[in-house]
Amino acid sequence: MRFANLQFSYLFFIVIFAILLFIWENFRRKKLLERFADKNLVPLLVVSLDRRKRIIKRILILLCFLFLVLTIMRPQWGFKWHSIKRIGLDIIFAVDVSKSMLAEDIKPNRLQRTKLALSELVKKLKGERIGIVAFAGEAFLQCPLTIDYGGFLLTLNALDINTIPKDGTSISKAIAKAIESLRAGTKQSKVIILISDGEDHQGDYIKVAELAKREGIKIFCIGVGTPEGEFIPFGEDGRKVFLKDKQGAVVKTRLNELILQNIALTTEGAYIRATNNEFGLELIYREKIHKLAKRELESRMFKQYEEHFQIPLALAFLFLTLECFVKERRRD
C-alpha cells in the first residue's frame, strides 16, 4: 500500500490534539463539578449521564477524524501498466543575433521583438521538441532539442548581440548547424524557423537550403525589419550612437526579403514579414507547421495505482453517523 498525498500526514497531529483536548475537557469538567458541590455529592448530580457512552462518542469522533485524514492521504494499492506516447515536431529556431538586429524599425528592436514573439509561441506548444541556434558570423547550438520549455526560455532570454563573438551574418552556417541538430530520427516532422533580417555576408545559402530539402527539413522564414532600413543604435560610454563602417559612414541595415523567400521556396516552406502588429510566428505555426505530419517522439510505460480513498471515507461517514445515535443521558 502507498499514499499518493503522503505530505498530508502532518494532519495526524489534529487527531493527537483532539485526544489531548478530550482528556483536558474531562479533567476540567471534573474540577468544575467539585468546585460546585461536595465531592461526595457529585455522583448524585450526574446520575443521569452515562460516562461510558460519553467515552464512546469521543472515540467515534476521533475515529472519524482519523479516517478523514487517511482519505485525504489517498491510500492506493494494486496497479495497472499503461503506455503513454508523445507525438510532435522537432523545431529548431535559428535566431539572428548580429548587430543589425539592434535596429529599431521593429519595436523595441528587431532582436527583442523576436524574443518576445518566441516566448509567446512557446506558451502554446504542446509536445514539440524545440531548440535554438544563434548565429551571426558563426552559428552555435545554444539549446539542443528539448521539451523543457522553461530551460528553453532561459536560453532565449540570454540571447544578445554578444552571444556570437564573430561579427557578420552567415545564414548558410545557421541552416547547416540547424540541420546537424535535426539529423537524428526520420525525414519527417523536422522544421527550421529562420528569424533574420536576411542580410547575408558569406556562404552559399541556397546550397545549404537544398541540403535541408534532401534531409526532409522544411524551412520557414520570418523577415525582421523593413526594406527601407534603419540605422543601428550602439551604446558607447552611456551615449546612444549609430554603428559606422570602416570608412566612418553610418551603417543602415535593410531587410533582404529575396534571400529569405528563396530559402523558404527551396525547402517548400513559407516566408512572412514581421510587423509591429503581427510578428508572424504564431501565424506560420497555426497555418503551416501545426498541419505537418507528426511523429512519435517518446513512448514509455507507467504504473497507474488504483485509488482506495473511498474505504476510509465510508468508514469516517459511518463513525460520524454512529456518533449521532449515541446518547449521553441514561434512559429512565
ABEGO torsion letter per residue (X at the ends): XBBABAAAAAAAAAAAAAAAAAAAAAAAAAAAAAAABBAAAAAAAAAABBAAAAAAAAAAAAAAAAAAAAAAAGBBBEBBBBBBBBBEBBBBBBBBABAAAABAABOABAAAAAAAAAAAAAAABBGBBBBBBBBBABBBBABBBBABAAAAAAAAAABBAAABABBEBBAAAAAAAAAAAAABEBABGBBBBBBBAGBBABEBAAAAAAAAAAAGBBBBBBBBEBAAEBBBBBBBGGBBBBBBBAAGBBBBBBBBAAAAAAAAAAAGBBBBBBBAABAGAAAAAAAAAAABBBBBABBBBBBBBBBAAAAAAAAAAAAAAAAAABBABBBX
